[in-house]
Amino acid sequence: MARTQGSHSDITGPRIREAALGLFARHGYAAVSMRQIAGEVGVQAGALYNYTPDKQSLLFRLMQDHMQDLLTTYGDLDGFDDPQEALRQFVGFHIRFHLQRPDEVFIAYMELRNLTPENFTEIEALRRRYEDSLEAVLCNGQNTGQFSVSDTKIATLAVIAMLNGVITWYRSGGRLSLDEVEQVYWDMVRKAVTA
């Protein structure tokens, strides 16, 4: 199959992923067709298959890229031995990383149900790695007597769910700065887990 005139793989591939990301976030995975994605990019529908085998592969790739970027970026941070400092770092990182990627976050949570069982298993394993990093901080705090939670797994999921809420309502230029919002969330998380 001939490439569409004017298309370049190093440009068109990322444009396809960007278009799919925006369309999936706005309309939902099930409501978006490959033809719509092609139209957004400005290529023929058949040309998409030079870059992705199918829509499911495109969804999986978007989620996988997001989770791997999340894990890599968090892993690159200088860690703290003190559980309080490590937890504070996690809170700030999670809020700031995800605020820059609202479409990725929406898809990562809302479109899990549309993954094939094999793809779901792989994405769930990546999510679990991220959750485990927070749970390790909470367990360390439990062991040092700084934190007191009845179940570290539930506390982990509750903290992440609370932090994800910022993405739905925060707007730059609002009543509070991002630094102030981060401080409020840090205070809430700290009080929720402190002994």
CYANA upper distance limits for C-alpha pairs under 8 A (distance plus 0.5 A):
  3 ARG  CA      7 SER  CA      7.25
  3 ARG  CA     47 ALA  CA      7.33
  4 THR  CA     43 VAL  CA      7.14
  4 THR  CA     44 GLN  CA      7.87
  4 THR  CA     47 ALA  CA      7.36
  7 SER  CA     11 ILE  CA      7.75
  7 SER  CA     12 THR  CA      6.53
  8 HIS  CA     12 THR  CA      6.07
  9 SER  CA     13 GLY  CA      6.04
  9 SER  CA     51 TYR  CA      8.26
 10 ASP  CA     14 PRO  CA      7.48
 11 ILE  CA     15 ARG  CA      6.77
 12 THR  CA     16 ILE  CA      6.54
 12 THR  CA     41 VAL  CA      8.21
 13 GLY  CA     17 ARG  CA      6.98
 13 GLY  CA     51 TYR  CA      6.42
 14 PRO  CA     18 GLU  CA      6.58
 15 ARG  CA     19 ALA  CA      6.51
 15 ARG  CA     41 VAL  CA      6.83
 16 ILE  CA     20 ALA  CA      6.56
 16 ILE  CA     37 ILE  CA      7.38
 16 ILE  CA     38 ALA  CA      7.91
 16 ILE  CA     41 VAL  CA      6.65
 16 ILE  CA     48 LEU  CA      8.09
 17 ARG  CA     21 LEU  CA      6.50
 17 ARG  CA     58 LEU  CA      7.58
 17 ARG  CA     62 LEU  CA      7.52
 18 GLU  CA     22 GLY  CA      6.82
 19 ALA  CA     23 LEU  CA      6.63
 19 ALA  CA     37 ILE  CA      6.54
 19 ALA  CA     40 GLU  CA      6.65
 19 ALA  CA     41 VAL  CA      6.98
 20 ALA  CA     24 PHE  CA      6.31
 20 ALA  CA     37 ILE  CA      6.32
 20 ALA  CA     58 LEU  CA      8.12
 20 ALA  CA     59 LEU  CA      8.45
 21 LEU  CA     25 ALA  CA      6.59
 21 LEU  CA     62 LEU  CA      7.66
 21 LEU  CA    103 ASP  CA      7.18
 21 LEU  CA    104 GLU  CA      7.60
 21 LEU  CA    107 ILE  CA      8.36
 22 GLY  CA     26 ARG  CA      6.64
 22 GLY  CA    103 ASP  CA      7.21
 23 LEU  CA     27 HIS  CA      6.26
 23 LEU  CA     28 GLY  CA      7.60
 23 LEU  CA     29 TYR  CA      8.24
 23 LEU  CA     32 VAL  CA      7.21
 23 LEU  CA     37 ILE  CA      7.90
 24 PHE  CA     28 GLY  CA      4.97
 24 PHE  CA     29 TYR  CA      5.19
 24 PHE  CA     31 ALA  CA      8.46
 24 PHE  CA     32 VAL  CA      7.08
 24 PHE  CA    107 ILE  CA      7.60
 25 ALA  CA     29 TYR  CA      8.16
 25 ALA  CA    103 ASP  CA      5.99
 25 ALA  CA    104 GLU  CA      8.31
 25 ALA  CA    106 PHE  CA      6.95
 25 ALA  CA    107 ILE  CA      6.55
 27 HIS  CA     31 ALA  CA      6.52
 27 HIS  CA     32 VAL  CA      7.18
 28 GLY  CA     32 VAL  CA      7.15
 28 GLY  CA    111 GLU  CA      8.08
 29 TYR  CA     59 LEU  CA      8.31
 29 TYR  CA    111 GLU  CA      7.35
 29 TYR  CA    114 ASN  CA      7.94
 30 ALA  CA    114 ASN  CA      8.22
 32 VAL  CA     36 GLN  CA      6.93
 32 VAL  CA     37 ILE  CA      7.97
 33 SER  CA     37 ILE  CA      7.05
 33 SER  CA     55 LYS  CA      8.41
 34 MET  CA     38 ALA  CA      6.64
 34 MET  CA     45 ALA  CA      6.88
 34 MET  CA     48 LEU  CA      8.06
 34 MET  CA     55 LYS  CA      7.15
 35 ARG  CA     39 GLY  CA      6.61
 35 ARG  CA     44 GLN  CA      8.22
 35 ARG  CA     45 ALA  CA      5.50
 36 GLN  CA     40 GLU  CA      6.71
 37 ILE  CA     41 VAL  CA      6.86
 37 ILE  CA     45 ALA  CA      8.31
 38 ALA  CA     42 GLY  CA      6.38
 38 ALA  CA     43 VAL  CA      5.66
 38 ALA  CA     44 GLN  CA      6.34
 38 ALA  CA     45 ALA  CA      5.53
 38 ALA  CA     47 ALA  CA      8.28
 38 ALA  CA     48 LEU  CA      7.08
 39 GLY  CA     43 VAL  CA      6.74
 39 GLY  CA     44 GLN  CA      7.71
 39 GLY  CA     45 ALA  CA      7.97
 43 VAL  CA     47 ALA  CA      6.91
 43 VAL  CA     48 LEU  CA      8.11
 44 GLN  CA     48 LEU  CA      7.81
 45 ALA  CA     49 TYR  CA      8.38
 46 GLY  CA     50 ASN  CA      8.35
 47 ALA  CA     51 TYR  CA      8.12
 48 LEU  CA     52 THR  CA      6.77
 49 TYR  CA     53 PRO  CA      5.87
 49 TYR  CA     54 ASP  CA      7.37
 52 THR  CA     57 SER  CA      7.06
 52 THR  CA     58 LEU  CA      6.85
 53 PRO  CA     57 SER  CA      6.91
 53 PRO  CA     58 LEU  CA      8.46
 54 ASP  CA     58 LEU  CA      7.03
 55 LYS  CA     59 LEU  CA      6.81
 56 GLN  CA     60 PHE  CA      6.64
 56 GLN  CA    115 LEU  CA      7.40
 56 GLN  CA    116 THR  CA      8.23
 57 SER  CA     61 ARG  CA      6.50
 58 LEU  CA     62 LEU  CA      6.76
 59 LEU  CA     63 MET  CA      6.86
 59 LEU  CA    115 LEU  CA      8.16
 60 PHE  CA     64 GLN  CA      6.43
 60 PHE  CA    115 LEU  CA      7.53
 60 PHE  CA    119 ASN  CA      6.98
 60 PHE  CA    123 ILE  CA      8.41
 61 ARG  CA     65 ASP  CA      6.39
 62 LEU  CA     66 HIS  CA      6.71
 62 LEU  CA    104 GLU  CA      8.02
 63 MET  CA     67 MET  CA      6.69
 63 MET  CA    104 GLU  CA      7.74
 63 MET  CA    107 ILE  CA      7.79
 63 MET  CA    108 ALA  CA      6.21
 63 MET  CA    123 ILE  CA      7.54
 64 GLN  CA     68 GLN  CA      6.52
 64 GLN  CA    123 ILE  CA      6.83
 64 GLN  CA    126 LEU  CA      8.45
 65 ASP  CA     69 ASP  CA      6.48
 66 HIS  CA     70 LEU  CA      6.62
 66 HIS  CA    104 GLU  CA      7.02
 66 HIS  CA    108 ALA  CA      8.37
 67 MET  CA     71 LEU  CA      6.64
 67 MET  CA    123 ILE  CA      8.11
 67 MET  CA    126 LEU  CA      6.76
 67 MET  CA    127 ARG  CA      7.37
 68 GLN  CA     72 THR  CA      6.47
 68 GLN  CA    126 LEU  CA      7.89
 69 ASP  CA     73 THR  CA      6.44
 70 LEU  CA     74 TYR  CA      6.58
 70 LEU  CA     97 PHE  CA      8.18
 70 LEU  CA    130 TYR  CA      8.50
 71 LEU  CA     75 GLY  CA      6.36
 71 LEU  CA    129 ARG  CA      8.35
 71 LEU  CA    130 TYR  CA      6.86
 72 THR  CA     76 ASP  CA      6.64
 73 THR  CA     77 LEU  CA      7.40
 74 TYR  CA     93 PHE  CA      7.85
 79 GLY  CA     86 ALA  CA      7.06
 80 PHE  CA     85 GLU  CA      6.55
 80 PHE  CA     86 ALA  CA      5.51
 81 ASP  CA     85 GLU  CA      8.19
 81 ASP  CA     86 ALA  CA      7.41
 82 ASP  CA     86 ALA  CA      6.64
 83 PRO  CA     87 LEU  CA      6.46
 83 PRO  CA    137 VAL  CA      6.26
 83 PRO  CA    138 LEU  CA      7.65
 83 PRO  CA    140 ASN  CA      6.71
 83 PRO  CA    141 GLY  CA      5.58
 83 PRO  CA    146 GLN  CA      8.06
 84 GLN  CA     88 ARG  CA      6.66
 84 GLN  CA    141 GLY  CA      7.79
 84 GLN  CA    146 GLN  CA      8.07
 84 GLN  CA    190 ARG  CA      8.39
 85 GLU  CA     89 GLN  CA      6.59
 86 ALA  CA     90 PHE  CA      6.75
 86 ALA  CA    137 VAL  CA      7.07
 87 LEU  CA     91 VAL  CA      6.75
 87 LEU  CA    134 LEU  CA      8.00
 87 LEU  CA    137 VAL  CA      6.93
 87 LEU  CA    138 LEU  CA      8.15
 88 ARG  CA     92 GLY  CA      6.84
 88 ARG  CA    186 TRP  CA      6.80
 89 GLN  CA     93 PHE  CA      6.46
 90 PHE  CA     94 HIS  CA      6.41
 90 PHE  CA    134 LEU  CA      7.76
 91 VAL  CA     95 ILE  CA      6.79
 91 VAL  CA    163 LEU  CA      7.73
 91 VAL  CA    182 GLU  CA      7.99
 91 VAL  CA    185 TYR  CA      8.02
 91 VAL  CA    186 TRP  CA      6.83
 92 GLY  CA     96 ARG  CA      6.66
 92 GLY  CA    182 GLU  CA      6.63
 92 GLY  CA    186 TRP  CA      8.23
 93 PHE  CA     97 PHE  CA      6.29
 94 HIS  CA     98 HIS  CA      6.51
 94 HIS  CA    163 LEU  CA      7.54
 95 ILE  CA     99 LEU  CA      6.51
 95 ILE  CA    163 LEU  CA      6.71
 95 ILE  CA    164 ASN  CA      7.71
 95 ILE  CA    166 VAL  CA      7.49
 95 ILE  CA    167 ILE  CA      8.13
 95 ILE  CA    182 GLU  CA      7.74
 96 ARG  CA    100 GLN  CA      7.13
 97 PHE  CA    101 ARG  CA      7.51
 98 HIS  CA    102 PRO  CA      6.80
 98 HIS  CA    105 VAL  CA      7.15
 98 HIS  CA    164 ASN  CA      8.15
 98 HIS  CA    167 ILE  CA      7.43
 99 LEU  CA    166 VAL  CA      8.16
 99 LEU  CA    167 ILE  CA      5.96
101 ARG  CA    105 VAL  CA      6.78
102 PRO  CA    106 PHE  CA      6.61
102 PRO  CA    167 ILE  CA      6.99
103 ASP  CA    107 ILE  CA      6.69
104 GLU  CA    108 ALA  CA      6.44
105 VAL  CA    109 TYR  CA      6.87
106 PHE  CA    110 MET  CA      6.29
106 PHE  CA    111 GLU  CA      8.32
107 ILE  CA    111 GLU  CA      5.65
107 ILE  CA    112 LEU  CA      8.07
108 ALA  CA    112 LEU  CA      6.94
111 GLU  CA    115 LEU  CA      7.70
112 LEU  CA    120 PHE  CA      7.14
115 LEU  CA    119 ASN  CA      6.20
115 LEU  CA    120 PHE  CA      5.83
116 THR  CA    120 PHE  CA      6.44
117 PRO  CA    121 THR  CA      6.65
118 GLU  CA    122 GLU  CA      7.08
119 ASN  CA    123 ILE  CA      6.77
120 PHE  CA    124 GLU  CA      6.35
121 THR  CA    125 ALA  CA      6.68
122 GLU  CA    126 LEU  CA      7.05
123 ILE  CA    127 ARG  CA      6.75
124 GLU  CA    128 ARG  CA      6.54
125 ALA  CA    129 ARG  CA      6.85
126 LEU  CA    130 TYR  CA      7.16
127 ARG  CA    131 GLU  CA      6.75
128 ARG  CA    132 ASP  CA      6.35
129 ARG  CA    133 SER  CA      6.93
130 TYR  CA    134 LEU  CA      7.43
131 GLU  CA    135 GLU  CA      6.71
131 GLU  CA    156 THR  CA      7.13
131 GLU  CA    157 LEU  CA      7.86
132 ASP  CA    136 ALA  CA      6.46
133 SER  CA    137 VAL  CA      7.13
134 LEU  CA    138 LEU  CA      6.90
134 LEU  CA    156 THR  CA      6.78
135 GLU  CA    139 CYS  CA      6.53
135 GLU  CA    152 THR  CA      6.57
135 GLU  CA    153 LYS  CA      6.86
135 GLU  CA    155 ALA  CA      8.50
135 GLU  CA    156 THR  CA      6.08
136 ALA  CA    140 ASN  CA      6.55
137 VAL  CA    141 GLY  CA      6.74
138 LEU  CA    142 GLN  CA      6.65
138 LEU  CA    147 PHE  CA      7.39
138 LEU  CA    152 THR  CA      6.87
138 LEU  CA    156 THR  CA      8.18
139 CYS  CA    143 ASN  CA      6.66
139 CYS  CA    152 THR  CA      7.16
140 ASN  CA    144 THR  CA      6.80
141 GLY  CA    145 GLY  CA      6.54
141 GLY  CA    146 GLN  CA      5.50
141 GLY  CA    147 PHE  CA      5.37
141 GLY  CA    148 SER  CA      8.36
142 GLN  CA    146 GLN  CA      6.56
142 GLN  CA    147 PHE  CA      5.28
142 GLN  CA    148 SER  CA      6.37
142 GLN  CA    149 VAL  CA      8.06
145 GLY  CA    195 ALA  CA      7.33
146 GLN  CA    194 THR  CA      6.52
146 GLN  CA    195 ALA  CA      6.10
147 PHE  CA    193 VAL  CA      5.71
147 PHE  CA    194 THR  CA      4.83
147 PHE  CA    195 ALA  CA      5.15
148 SER  CA    193 VAL  CA      6.03
148 SER  CA    194 THR  CA      6.11
148 SER  CA    195 ALA  CA      4.95
149 VAL  CA    155 ALA  CA      7.37
149 VAL  CA    193 VAL  CA      6.26
149 VAL  CA    194 THR  CA      8.40
149 VAL  CA    195 ALA  CA      8.38
151 ASP  CA    155 ALA  CA      6.67
152 THR  CA    156 THR  CA      6.45
153 LYS  CA    157 LEU  CA      6.89
154 ILE  CA    158 ALA  CA      6.55
155 ALA  CA    159 VAL  CA      6.56
155 ALA  CA    193 VAL  CA      8.37
156 THR  CA    160 ILE  CA      6.81
157 LEU  CA    161 ALA  CA      6.57
158 ALA  CA    162 MET  CA      6.61
159 VAL  CA    163 LEU  CA      6.67
159 VAL  CA    189 VAL  CA      7.21
160 ILE  CA    164 ASN  CA      6.58
161 ALA  CA    165 GLY  CA      7.08
162 MET  CA    166 VAL  CA      8.11
163 LEU  CA    167 ILE  CA      8.46
163 LEU  CA    185 TYR  CA      7.85
164 ASN  CA    168 THR  CA      8.07
165 GLY  CA    169 TRP  CA      7.62
166 VAL  CA    170 TYR  CA      6.05
170 TYR  CA    174 GLY  CA      8.05
172 SER  CA    177 SER  CA      7.62
172 SER  CA    178 LEU  CA      7.88
173 GLY  CA    177 SER  CA      7.51
176 LEU  CA    180 GLU  CA      6.28
176 LEU  CA    181 VAL  CA      6.70
177 SER  CA    181 VAL  CA      6.73
178 LEU  CA    182 GLU  CA      6.51
179 ASP  CA    183 GLN  CA      6.73
180 GLU  CA    184 VAL  CA      6.78
181 VAL  CA    185 TYR  CA      6.75
182 GLU  CA    186 TRP  CA      6.52
183 GLN  CA    187 ASP  CA      6.64
184 VAL  CA    188 MET  CA      6.84
185 TYR  CA    189 VAL  CA      6.60
186 TRP  CA    190 ARG  CA      6.41
187 ASP  CA    191 LYS  CA      6.58
188 MET  CA    192 ALA  CA      6.62
189 VAL  CA    193 VAL  CA      6.96
190 ARG  CA    194 THR  CA      6.22
